[in-house]
Amino acid sequence: MGVGHAKGRLRPARRFDSRGSIIIGALVTVFVLSLLGVALFDLAVVENRLILGSDCDVRAFYAAEAGLQVAYKNVNTWFP
């Protein structure tokens, strides 16, 4: 065995071991993007409920207005 042979020698300890930091960064990124996706989905659901509620309000308004017109015509036929 010669002088520069590395068998049996330990590697020098790294000051900062960065193994696995990429995986942790990727997991944090996936987690943040998942939270953003869930928030956007929830926002879309709320927006859809508002639109459907608005549609029902418009239908109710027109139905009430039609009822008033029928009542007005009936009153005019009773009292000419």
C-alpha positions in Angstrom: 0.0 0.0 0.0 1.4 3.2 -1.2 1.3 6.6 0.3 -1.8 8.3 -1.3 -4.0 5.2 -1.1 -7.4 6.2 0.3 -8.7 2.8 1.4 -9.7 2.9 5.0 -9.6 6.7 5.3 -12.6 8.6 6.3 -13.8 11.5 4.2 -13.4 14.8 5.8 -16.6 16.0 7.5 -18.5 18.6 5.6 -19.3 21.7 7.4 -22.8 21.9 6.0 -24.4 18.7 4.7 -26.7 19.8 1.9 -27.9 16.3 0.9 -31.7 16.3 1.0 -32.1 20.0 0.8 -33.4 19.8 -2.7 -36.1 17.3 -1.7 -37.2 19.5 1.2 -37.3 22.6 -1.1 -39.4 20.6 -3.6 -41.7 19.4 -0.9 -42.2 22.9 0.5 -42.9 24.2 -3.1 -45.4 21.4 -3.7 -47.1 22.2 -0.4 -47.4 25.9 -1.1 -48.7 25.2 -4.6 -51.2 22.8 -3.2 -52.4 25.4 -0.7 -52.8 27.9 -3.5 -54.7 25.4 -5.6 -57.1 24.6 -2.7 -57.6 28.3 -2.1 -58.4 29.0 -5.7 -60.8 26.1 -5.9 -62.6 27.4 -2.8 -62.8 30.8 -4.3 -64.3 29.4 -7.5 -66.9 27.5 -5.5 -67.9 30.7 -3.6 -68.0 32.6 -6.8 -70.3 30.0 -8.4 -72.6 30.2 -5.4 -72.8 33.9 -5.7 -73.6 33.7 -9.4 -76.3 31.1 -8.8 -77.8 33.1 -6.0 -77.8 36.2 -8.2 -79.6 34.3 -10.9 -82.3 33.2 -8.4 -82.7 36.8 -7.2 -83.2 38.0 -10.8 -85.8 35.3 -11.4 -87.6 36.2 -8.2 -87.6 39.9 -9.1 -89.1 39.2 -12.5 -91.7 36.8 -11.1 -92.7 39.4 -8.5 -92.9 42.1 -11.1 -95.1 39.9 -13.3 -97.4 39.3 -10.3 -97.7 43.0 -9.7 -98.6 43.6 -13.4 -101.3 40.9 -13.2 -102.7 42.3 -9.9 -102.7 45.8 -11.5 -104.7 44.6 -14.5 -107.1 42.8 -12.2 -107.7 45.9 -10.1 -108.3 48.0 -13.3 -110.9 45.5 -14.5 -112.7 45.6 -11.1 -112.7 49.4 -11.0 -112.9 50.9 -14.5 
